[in-house]
Amino acid sequence: MDYHVITHEGVYLIHRDNMTTRKPAEKAAADRLKMMTSGKPLVPDGFCHYCGWSVPRLAHWCSSPCATEYANEKAALPAASSIGT
């Protein structure tokens, strides 16, 4: 996958990834839950914070659907935890 930045001067390639580097699904899910419940700001770690694919150095997500799913899942956490109380 190619990542580009679009400016008024043109389009520039900023990162190229063959989408073969990924955290194991269990690790990505555990990391995601830990980030959502920690209350700390997200820090780029080279992997999508939702699915675990590798991303450019300062990116949080590999795609906008992953960012949306992360936000939806995080918003659902307080509601799910209050049901059990």
N, CA and C atoms as a LAMMPS dump frame, in Angstrom:
ITEM: TIMESTEP
0
ITEM: NUMBER OF ATOMS
255
ITEM: BOX BOUNDS ff ff ff
-5.0000000000000000e+02 5.0000000000000000e+02
-5.0000000000000000e+02 5.0000000000000000e+02
-5.0000000000000000e+02 5.0000000000000000e+02
ITEM: ATOMS id mol type element x y z
1 1 1 N 0.847 -1.159 0
2 1 2 C 0 0 0
3 1 3 C 0.901 1.233 0
4 2 1 N 0.507 2.217 -0.747
5 2 2 C 1.239 3.476 -0.792
6 2 3 C 0.472 4.527 0.001
7 3 1 N 1.2 5.283 0.8
8 3 2 C 0.622 6.387 1.565
9 3 3 C 1.125 7.679 0.958
10 4 1 N 0.191 8.584 0.661
11 4 2 C 0.537 9.857 0.03
12 4 3 C 0.049 11.012 0.883
13 5 1 N 0.717 12.129 0.744
14 5 2 C 0.233 13.374 1.32
15 5 3 C -0.138 14.274 0.143
16 6 1 N -1.293 14.912 0.249
17 6 2 C -1.765 15.798 -0.813
18 6 3 C -1.621 17.233 -0.331
19 7 1 N -0.899 18.037 -1.08
20 7 2 C -0.719 19.447 -0.749
21 7 3 C -1.142 20.293 -1.937
22 8 1 N -1.134 21.587 -1.746
23 8 2 C -1.466 22.477 -2.865
24 8 3 C -0.375 22.462 -3.927
25 9 1 N 0.789 21.913 -3.6
26 9 2 C 1.897 21.814 -4.562
27 9 3 C 1.932 20.473 -5.289
28 10 1 N 1.146 19.524 -4.845
29 10 2 C 1.118 18.223 -5.506
30 10 3 C 0.925 17.082 -4.524
31 11 1 N 1.085 15.869 -5.026
32 11 2 C 0.926 14.655 -4.235
33 11 3 C 2.297 14.015 -4.057
34 12 1 N 2.614 13.636 -2.809
35 12 2 C 3.927 13.079 -2.52
36 12 3 C 3.787 11.738 -1.821
37 13 1 N 4.58 10.77 -2.265
38 13 2 C 4.625 9.467 -1.617
39 13 3 C 5.403 9.625 -0.313
40 14 1 N 4.796 9.21 0.814
41 14 2 C 5.493 9.336 2.086
42 14 3 C 5.862 7.978 2.694
43 15 1 N 5.206 6.905 2.242
44 15 2 C 5.503 5.587 2.795
45 15 3 C 4.989 4.516 1.84
46 16 1 N 5.76 3.477 1.656
47 16 2 C 5.336 2.334 0.844
48 16 3 C 5.445 1.083 1.705
49 17 1 N 4.381 0.312 1.719
50 17 2 C 4.33 -0.876 2.549
51 17 3 C 3.702 -2.008 1.744
52 18 1 N 4.301 -3.19 1.809
53 18 2 C 3.751 -4.32 1.069
54 18 3 C 2.68 -5.069 1.874
55 19 1 N 2.3 -4.504 3.029
56 19 2 C 1.231 -5.047 3.877
57 19 3 C 1.48 -6.505 4.281
58 20 1 N 2.733 -6.834 4.562
59 20 2 C 3.035 -8.171 5.043
60 20 3 C 3.441 -8.158 6.508
61 21 1 N 3.645 -6.978 7.083
62 21 2 C 4.043 -6.878 8.478
63 21 3 C 2.824 -6.547 9.318
64 22 1 N 2.539 -7.436 10.254
65 22 2 C 1.343 -7.252 11.078
66 22 3 C 1.554 -7.897 12.438
67 23 1 N 0.992 -7.277 13.46
68 23 2 C 0.972 -7.904 14.781
69 23 3 C 0.029 -9.102 14.71
70 24 1 N 0.278 -10.15 15.494
71 24 2 C -0.717 -11.226 15.576
72 24 3 C -2.05 -10.654 16.062
73 25 1 N -3.151 -11.21 15.601
74 25 2 C -4.488 -10.688 15.92
75 25 3 C -4.736 -10.604 17.419
76 26 1 N -4.303 -11.602 18.174
77 26 2 C -4.508 -11.603 19.62
78 26 3 C -3.751 -10.458 20.272
79 27 1 N -2.517 -10.214 19.816
80 27 2 C -1.694 -9.126 20.355
81 27 3 C -2.315 -7.78 20.008
82 28 1 N -2.794 -7.621 18.768
83 28 2 C -3.425 -6.365 18.35
84 28 3 C -4.669 -6.087 19.186
85 29 1 N -5.479 -7.109 19.439
86 29 2 C -6.695 -6.93 20.235
87 29 3 C -6.358 -6.583 21.686
88 30 1 N -5.365 -7.254 22.257
89 30 2 C -4.957 -6.96 23.637
90 30 3 C -4.389 -5.551 23.752
91 31 1 N -3.55 -5.163 22.803
92 31 2 C -2.989 -3.808 22.808
93 31 3 C -4.082 -2.762 22.651
94 32 1 N -5.056 -3.048 21.782
95 32 2 C -6.157 -2.122 21.539
96 32 3 C -6.966 -1.899 22.827
97 33 1 N -7.308 -2.965 23.52
98 33 2 C -8.069 -2.846 24.76
99 33 3 C -7.266 -2.081 25.809
100 34 1 N -5.986 -2.362 25.897
101 34 2 C -5.125 -1.671 26.861
102 34 3 C -5.084 -0.171 26.57
103 35 1 N -4.957 0.205 25.279
104 35 2 C -4.916 1.619 24.913
105 35 3 C -6.245 2.304 25.219
106 36 1 N -7.343 1.609 24.937
107 36 2 C -8.668 2.202 25.145
108 36 3 C -8.968 2.436 26.613
109 37 1 N -8.515 1.561 27.479
110 37 2 C -8.842 1.662 28.893
111 37 3 C -7.814 2.442 29.701
112 38 1 N -6.662 2.747 29.114
113 38 2 C -5.603 3.424 29.87
114 38 3 C -5.892 4.897 30.117
115 39 1 N -6.657 5.531 29.24
116 39 2 C -6.928 6.953 29.38
117 39 3 C -5.785 7.834 28.913
118 40 1 N -4.727 7.234 28.418
119 40 2 C -3.569 7.993 27.935
120 40 3 C -3.725 8.287 26.444
121 41 1 N -3.077 9.349 25.949
122 41 2 C -3.138 9.629 24.514
123 41 3 C -2.406 8.543 23.719
124 42 1 N -2.857 8.325 22.496
125 42 2 C -2.21 7.339 21.633
126 42 3 C -0.818 7.813 21.227
127 43 1 N 0.103 6.886 21.159
128 43 2 C 1.466 7.17 20.728
129 43 3 C 1.748 6.291 19.51
130 44 1 N 2.199 6.867 18.398
131 44 2 C 2.498 6.042 17.219
132 44 3 C 3.548 4.98 17.553
133 45 1 N 3.293 3.751 17.127
134 45 2 C 4.251 2.673 17.386
135 45 3 C 4.613 1.892 16.124
136 46 1 N 4.225 2.405 14.955
137 46 2 C 4.555 1.733 13.704
138 46 3 C 3.505 0.726 13.249
139 47 1 N 2.441 0.559 14.051
140 47 2 C 1.368 -0.367 13.715
141 47 3 C 0.027 0.331 13.879
142 48 1 N -0.944 -0.064 13.065
143 48 2 C -2.301 0.466 13.18
144 48 3 C -2.824 0.141 14.57
145 49 1 N -3.384 1.121 15.26
146 49 2 C -3.885 0.909 16.612
147 49 3 C -5.152 0.068 16.637
148 50 1 N -5.732 -0.216 15.477
149 50 2 C -6.925 -1.069 15.46
150 50 3 C -6.603 -2.494 14.981
151 51 1 N -6.07 -2.623 13.768
152 51 2 C -5.902 -3.967 13.194
153 51 3 C -4.485 -4.531 13.306
154 52 1 N -3.495 -3.671 13.528
155 52 2 C -2.134 -4.158 13.726
156 52 3 C -1.243 -4.169 12.499
157 53 1 N -1.729 -3.725 11.324
158 53 2 C -0.86 -3.646 10.146
159 53 3 C 0.191 -2.563 10.348
160 54 1 N 1.324 -2.706 9.692
161 54 2 C 2.346 -1.671 9.806
162 54 3 C 1.877 -0.406 9.088
163 55 1 N 2.262 0.732 9.655
164 55 2 C 1.874 2.035 9.125
165 55 3 C 3.098 2.949 9.114
166 56 1 N 3.01 4.105 8.455
167 56 2 C 4.12 5.055 8.496
168 56 3 C 4.477 5.443 9.936
169 57 1 N 5.646 5.932 10.102
170 57 2 C 6.242 6.203 11.416
171 57 3 C 5.346 6.997 12.365
172 58 1 N 4.669 8.017 11.901
173 58 2 C 3.862 8.859 12.782
174 58 3 C 2.36 8.615 12.681
175 59 1 N 1.957 7.577 11.968
176 59 2 C 0.532 7.292 11.774
177 59 3 C -0.032 6.462 12.92
178 60 1 N -1.323 6.618 13.158
179 60 2 C -2.025 5.805 14.15
180 60 3 C -2.823 4.69 13.486
181 61 1 N -3.27 4.914 12.247
182 61 2 C -4.2 4.005 11.576
183 61 3 C -3.706 3.665 10.186
184 62 1 N -4.112 2.507 9.676
185 62 2 C -3.79 2.134 8.297
186 62 3 C -4.851 2.649 7.335
187 63 1 N -6.05 2.962 7.859
188 63 2 C -7.141 3.433 7.007
189 63 3 C -8.172 4.158 7.868
190 64 1 N -9.038 4.904 7.215
191 64 2 C -10.09 5.596 7.971
192 64 3 C -11.099 4.613 8.574
193 65 1 N -11.417 3.476 7.93
194 65 2 C -12.317 2.523 8.603
195 65 3 C -11.748 2.01 9.933
196 66 1 N -10.435 1.81 10.008
197 66 2 C -9.832 1.36 11.271
198 66 3 C -9.958 2.438 12.34
199 67 1 N -9.766 3.703 11.964
200 67 2 C -9.924 4.805 12.915
201 67 3 C -11.368 4.874 13.404
202 68 1 N -12.32 4.694 12.5
203 68 2 C -13.734 4.732 12.851
204 68 3 C -14.099 3.562 13.763
205 69 1 N -13.634 2.368 13.432
206 69 2 C -13.925 1.192 14.254
207 69 3 C -13.326 1.332 15.651
208 70 1 N -12.115 1.878 15.737
209 70 2 C -11.477 2.111 17.033
210 70 3 C -12.333 3.06 17.865
211 71 1 N -12.763 4.166 17.263
212 71 2 C -13.582 5.145 17.975
213 71 3 C -14.903 4.536 18.421
214 72 1 N -15.54 3.757 17.554
215 72 2 C -16.81 3.111 17.905
216 72 3 C -16.638 2.119 19.05
217 73 1 N -15.572 1.327 18.974
218 73 2 C -15.309 0.33 20.01
219 73 3 C -14.998 1.013 21.341
220 74 1 N -14.227 2.093 21.29
221 74 2 C -13.871 2.824 22.513
222 74 3 C -15.118 3.467 23.11
223 75 1 N -15.989 4.017 22.279
224 75 2 C -17.225 4.639 22.783
225 75 3 C -18.15 3.603 23.419
226 76 1 N -18.124 2.381 22.934
227 76 2 C -18.986 1.33 23.461
228 76 3 C -18.462 0.764 24.779
229 77 1 N -17.193 0.955 25.092
230 77 2 C -16.626 0.392 26.317
231 77 3 C -17.303 0.888 27.585
232 78 1 N -17.474 2.18 27.806
233 78 2 C -18.124 2.608 29.051
234 78 3 C -19.549 2.078 29.181
235 79 1 N -20.272 2.022 28.077
236 79 2 C -21.638 1.516 28.116
237 79 3 C -21.654 0.037 28.488
238 80 1 N -20.723 -0.723 27.941
239 80 2 C -20.65 -2.162 28.233
240 80 3 C -20.242 -2.397 29.683
241 81 1 N -19.343 -1.587 30.218
242 81 2 C -18.886 -1.802 31.596
243 81 3 C -19.945 -1.365 32.615
244 82 1 N -20.816 -0.42 32.252
245 82 2 C -21.85 0.014 33.197
246 82 3 C -23.028 -0.958 33.241
247 83 1 N -23.161 -1.81 32.233
248 83 2 C -24.254 -2.789 32.217
249 83 3 C -24.059 -3.809 33.335
250 84 1 N -22.814 -4.186 33.586
251 84 2 C -22.537 -5.193 34.607
252 84 3 C -22.625 -4.665 36.022
253 85 1 N -22.75 -3.365 36.222
254 85 2 C -22.787 -2.818 37.591
255 85 3 C -24.192 -2.55 38.057
